[in-house]
Amino acid sequence: MSTKSPRTDPRVLRTRQLIRNAFIDLLQEIDLEKITVNRIAERATINRVTFYLHYRDIPDMMEKMADDMINAIVAIFEDVQRQSRVDFERFVLVSVLEHIAENSNFYKVLLASKRIPIFSDRLMQLMVDVISSRAENRDASLSGSVVSVPKDIAIWYGSSAFIGTIVFWLRNDMPYTPNFLANQLSLLFRLHQNTTSS
């Protein structure tokens, strides 16, 4: 029995992308509360019925967009892990930042705008999970050392710092390349790890 999910028809993917792009464009022009399915359909050059073939309503569309965002980032983590890189953190950072840069319009509107918390909340939860997992692995390998900062505070700090940096990077029109920013974040994470263990 295959665990692989069936491939989605490219036409379906294309239509969903049109709908999502229309939603992002509208968010840059008007408040979320003023966005209707009619406006999205008109901007996406589809009819309302086509919208409803893909989503129940606008909240359902946003929920699925947030799921897709998290799935894309998780796929990056898994891909880097499969390559079993020596400097895992740096390669993950570069890959995630490159993904965000390639989709900067999406992330700038939905993550850096503060208007739709579902996206930043989902990303924050993913980062908490990732940092928790990495911290547990590190704690196992550093069993003899004493951690001076409670683990939950270190995790909150690390995930908030990472997301806050991405948000400021996007709001400032990505003044640094993903590679440069990843290197700087790697240095900061190493400094942070050194100060939380003695």
TORKOL-4160 file (C-alpha; in steps of 0.2 Angstrom, whole numbers, padded with zeros to 4 digits, m for minus):
198
<pt num="1" X="0000" Y="0000" Z="0000"/>
<pt num="2" X="0007" Y="0017" Z="m0005"/>
<pt num="3" X="0008" Y="0031" Z="0007"/>
<pt num="4" X="0011" Y="0044" Z="m0006"/>
<pt num="5" X="m0003" Y="0055" Z="m0009"/>
<pt num="6" X="m0010" Y="0056" Z="m0027"/>
<pt num="7" X="m0004" Y="0070" Z="m0038"/>
<pt num="8" X="m0016" Y="0084" Z="m0040"/>
<pt num="9" X="m0021" Y="0089" Z="m0058"/>
<pt num="10" X="m0010" Y="0103" Z="m0064"/>
<pt num="11" X="m0026" Y="0113" Z="m0069"/>
<pt num="12" X="m0032" Y="0112" Z="m0051"/>
<pt num="13" X="m0016" Y="0118" Z="m0045"/>
<pt num="14" X="m0016" Y="0132" Z="m0058"/>
<pt num="15" X="m0034" Y="0138" Z="m0053"/>
<pt num="16" X="m0029" Y="0138" Z="m0034"/>
<pt num="17" X="m0014" Y="0148" Z="m0038"/>
<pt num="18" X="m0025" Y="0161" Z="m0048"/>
<pt num="19" X="m0037" Y="0162" Z="m0033"/>
<pt num="20" X="m0023" Y="0164" Z="m0021"/>
<pt num="21" X="m0014" Y="0177" Z="m0031"/>
<pt num="22" X="m0030" Y="0187" Z="m0033"/>
<pt num="23" X="m0032" Y="0186" Z="m0014"/>
<pt num="24" X="m0015" Y="0192" Z="m0011"/>
<pt num="25" X="m0017" Y="0206" Z="m0024"/>
<pt num="26" X="m0033" Y="0212" Z="m0016"/>
<pt num="27" X="m0026" Y="0212" Z="0002"/>
<pt num="28" X="m0013" Y="0224" Z="m0004"/>
<pt num="29" X="m0027" Y="0236" Z="m0010"/>
<pt num="30" X="m0041" Y="0234" Z="0003"/>
<pt num="31" X="m0045" Y="0227" Z="0020"/>
<pt num="32" X="m0048" Y="0209" Z="0023"/>
<pt num="33" X="m0066" Y="0212" Z="0028"/>
<pt num="34" X="m0070" Y="0220" Z="0011"/>
<pt num="35" X="m0064" Y="0205" Z="0001"/>
<pt num="36" X="m0078" Y="0195" Z="m0005"/>
<pt num="37" X="m0078" Y="0179" Z="m0015"/>
<pt num="38" X="m0085" Y="0189" Z="m0030"/>
<pt num="39" X="m0070" Y="0201" Z="m0029"/>
<pt num="40" X="m0058" Y="0186" Z="m0029"/>
<pt num="41" X="m0066" Y="0177" Z="m0043"/>
<pt num="42" X="m0067" Y="0193" Z="m0054"/>
<pt num="43" X="m0048" Y="0196" Z="m0050"/>
<pt num="44" X="m0043" Y="0178" Z="m0054"/>
<pt num="45" X="m0054" Y="0178" Z="m0070"/>
<pt num="46" X="m0064" Y="0164" Z="m0064"/>
<pt num="47" X="m0082" Y="0162" Z="m0059"/>
<pt num="48" X="m0089" Y="0160" Z="m0041"/>
<pt num="49" X="m0094" Y="0142" Z="m0044"/>
<pt num="50" X="m0075" Y="0138" Z="m0048"/>
<pt num="51" X="m0070" Y="0146" Z="m0032"/>
<pt num="52" X="m0082" Y="0135" Z="m0022"/>
<pt num="53" X="m0076" Y="0120" Z="m0031"/>
<pt num="54" X="m0059" Y="0123" Z="m0022"/>
<pt num="55" X="m0064" Y="0132" Z="m0005"/>
<pt num="56" X="m0080" Y="0133" Z="0006"/>
<pt num="57" X="m0077" Y="0151" Z="0009"/>
<pt num="58" X="m0063" Y="0164" Z="0012"/>
<pt num="59" X="m0058" Y="0157" Z="0030"/>
<pt num="60" X="m0057" Y="0140" Z="0022"/>
<pt num="61" X="m0046" Y="0146" Z="0008"/>
<pt num="62" X="m0034" Y="0155" Z="0021"/>
<pt num="63" X="m0034" Y="0139" Z="0032"/>
<pt num="64" X="m0028" Y="0129" Z="0017"/>
<pt num="65" X="m0016" Y="0143" Z="0011"/>
<pt num="66" X="m0008" Y="0142" Z="0029"/>
<pt num="67" X="m0007" Y="0123" Z="0028"/>
<pt num="68" X="0001" Y="0124" Z="0011"/>
<pt num="69" X="0014" Y="0136" Z="0018"/>
<pt num="70" X="0018" Y="0125" Z="0032"/>
<pt num="71" X="0019" Y="0109" Z="0021"/>
<pt num="72" X="0031" Y="0118" Z="0009"/>
<pt num="73" X="0043" Y="0123" Z="0024"/>
<pt num="74" X="0042" Y="0105" Z="0031"/>
<pt num="75" X="0046" Y="0098" Z="0014"/>
<pt num="76" X="0062" Y="0109" Z="0014"/>
<pt num="77" X="0067" Y="0103" Z="0031"/>
<pt num="78" X="0064" Y="0085" Z="0026"/>
<pt num="79" X="0074" Y="0087" Z="0009"/>
<pt num="80" X="0089" Y="0095" Z="0018"/>
<pt num="81" X="0088" Y="0081" Z="0031"/>
<pt num="82" X="0088" Y="0067" Z="0017"/>
<pt num="83" X="0104" Y="0075" Z="0011"/>
<pt num="84" X="0111" Y="0073" Z="0028"/>
<pt num="85" X="0121" Y="0089" Z="0028"/>
<pt num="86" X="0135" Y="0092" Z="0040"/>
<pt num="87" X="0129" Y="0110" Z="0044"/>
<pt num="88" X="0111" Y="0105" Z="0044"/>
<pt num="89" X="0105" Y="0122" Z="0052"/>
<pt num="90" X="0113" Y="0133" Z="0040"/>
<pt num="91" X="0107" Y="0123" Z="0025"/>
<pt num="92" X="0089" Y="0123" Z="0032"/>
<pt num="93" X="0090" Y="0142" Z="0035"/>
<pt num="94" X="0097" Y="0145" Z="0017"/>
<pt num="95" X="0083" Y="0134" Z="0009"/>
<pt num="96" X="0069" Y="0142" Z="0020"/>
<pt num="97" X="0075" Y="0159" Z="0016"/>
<pt num="98" X="0077" Y="0156" Z="m0002"/>
<pt num="99" X="0059" Y="0149" Z="m0002"/>
<pt num="100" X="0053" Y="0165" Z="0007"/>
<pt num="101" X="0062" Y="0176" Z="m0005"/>
<pt num="102" X="0055" Y="0167" Z="m0021"/>
<pt num="103" X="0038" Y="0169" Z="m0013"/>
<pt num="104" X="0041" Y="0186" Z="m0005"/>
<pt num="105" X="0024" Y="0194" Z="m0011"/>
<pt num="106" X="0015" Y="0180" Z="m0002"/>
<pt num="107" X="0025" Y="0181" Z="0014"/>
<pt num="108" X="0026" Y="0200" Z="0014"/>
<pt num="109" X="0007" Y="0202" Z="0013"/>
<pt num="110" X="0002" Y="0187" Z="0024"/>
<pt num="111" X="0016" Y="0186" Z="0037"/>
<pt num="112" X="0023" Y="0203" Z="0038"/>
<pt num="113" X="0007" Y="0213" Z="0037"/>
<pt num="114" X="0000" Y="0208" Z="0055"/>
<pt num="115" X="m0018" Y="0208" Z="0047"/>
<pt num="116" X="m0020" Y="0189" Z="0046"/>
<pt num="117" X="m0013" Y="0180" Z="0062"/>
<pt num="118" X="m0016" Y="0163" Z="0056"/>
<pt num="119" X="0000" Y="0163" Z="0045"/>
<pt num="120" X="0012" Y="0169" Z="0058"/>
<pt num="121" X="0004" Y="0158" Z="0071"/>
<pt num="122" X="0006" Y="0143" Z="0061"/>
<pt num="123" X="0024" Y="0147" Z="0057"/>
<pt num="124" X="0027" Y="0151" Z="0075"/>
<pt num="125" X="0021" Y="0134" Z="0080"/>
<pt num="126" X="0031" Y="0125" Z="0067"/>
<pt num="127" X="0047" Y="0134" Z="0073"/>
<pt num="128" X="0043" Y="0130" Z="0091"/>
<pt num="129" X="0041" Y="0111" Z="0086"/>
<pt num="130" X="0057" Y="0112" Z="0076"/>
<pt num="131" X="0068" Y="0121" Z="0089"/>
<pt num="132" X="0060" Y="0109" Z="0103"/>
<pt num="133" X="0066" Y="0094" Z="0093"/>
<pt num="134" X="0083" Y="0101" Z="0090"/>
<pt num="135" X="0085" Y="0106" Z="0108"/>
<pt num="136" X="0080" Y="0088" Z="0114"/>
<pt num="137" X="0093" Y="0081" Z="0102"/>
<pt num="138" X="0106" Y="0093" Z="0108"/>
<pt num="139" X="0102" Y="0090" Z="0126"/>
<pt num="140" X="0104" Y="0072" Z="0124"/>
<pt num="141" X="0122" Y="0075" Z="0116"/>
<pt num="142" X="0126" Y="0087" Z="0130"/>
<pt num="143" X="0119" Y="0077" Z="0145"/>
<pt num="144" X="0134" Y="0082" Z="0156"/>
<pt num="145" X="0131" Y="0101" Z="0154"/>
<pt num="146" X="0120" Y="0112" Z="0165"/>
<pt num="147" X="0107" Y="0122" Z="0155"/>
<pt num="148" X="0105" Y="0139" Z="0164"/>
<pt num="149" X="0090" Y="0145" Z="0154"/>
<pt num="150" X="0073" Y="0135" Z="0155"/>
<pt num="151" X="0071" Y="0125" Z="0139"/>
<pt num="152" X="0053" Y="0133" Z="0136"/>
<pt num="153" X="0060" Y="0151" Z="0137"/>
<pt num="154" X="0075" Y="0147" Z="0126"/>
<pt num="155" X="0062" Y="0139" Z="0113"/>
<pt num="156" X="0051" Y="0154" Z="0114"/>
<pt num="157" X="0065" Y="0166" Z="0112"/>
<pt num="158" X="0073" Y="0156" Z="0097"/>
<pt num="159" X="0056" Y="0155" Z="0087"/>
<pt num="160" X="0051" Y="0173" Z="0090"/>
<pt num="161" X="0068" Y="0179" Z="0086"/>
<pt num="162" X="0068" Y="0169" Z="0069"/>
<pt num="163" X="0051" Y="0174" Z="0064"/>
<pt num="164" X="0054" Y="0192" Z="0069"/>
<pt num="165" X="0070" Y="0193" Z="0059"/>
<pt num="166" X="0060" Y="0186" Z="0044"/>
<pt num="167" X="0046" Y="0199" Z="0046"/>
<pt num="168" X="0059" Y="0214" Z="0047"/>
<pt num="169" X="0069" Y="0207" Z="0032"/>
<pt num="170" X="0053" Y="0206" Z="0022"/>
<pt num="171" X="0046" Y="0223" Z="0027"/>
<pt num="172" X="0063" Y="0231" Z="0023"/>
<pt num="173" X="0062" Y="0223" Z="0005"/>
<pt num="174" X="0075" Y="0209" Z="0009"/>
<pt num="175" X="0091" Y="0220" Z="0009"/>
<pt num="176" X="0102" Y="0204" Z="0012"/>
<pt num="177" X="0103" Y="0188" Z="0001"/>
<pt num="178" X="0096" Y="0172" Z="0009"/>
<pt num="179" X="0113" Y="0165" Z="0010"/>
<pt num="180" X="0120" Y="0180" Z="0020"/>
<pt num="181" X="0105" Y="0181" Z="0031"/>
<pt num="182" X="0107" Y="0162" Z="0035"/>
<pt num="183" X="0125" Y="0164" Z="0039"/>
<pt num="184" X="0121" Y="0178" Z="0051"/>
<pt num="185" X="0107" Y="0168" Z="0059"/>
<pt num="186" X="0118" Y="0153" Z="0061"/>
<pt num="187" X="0131" Y="0164" Z="0070"/>
<pt num="188" X="0117" Y="0171" Z="0082"/>
<pt num="189" X="0110" Y="0153" Z="0085"/>
<pt num="190" X="0128" Y="0147" Z="0090"/>
<pt num="191" X="0130" Y="0162" Z="0101"/>
<pt num="192" X="0113" Y="0158" Z="0109"/>
<pt num="193" X="0117" Y="0140" Z="0111"/>
<pt num="194" X="0133" Y="0144" Z="0120"/>
<pt num="195" X="0125" Y="0156" Z="0132"/>
<pt num="196" X="0111" Y="0144" Z="0137"/>
<pt num="197" X="0123" Y="0130" Z="0142"/>
<pt num="198" X="0139" Y="0130" Z="0153"/>
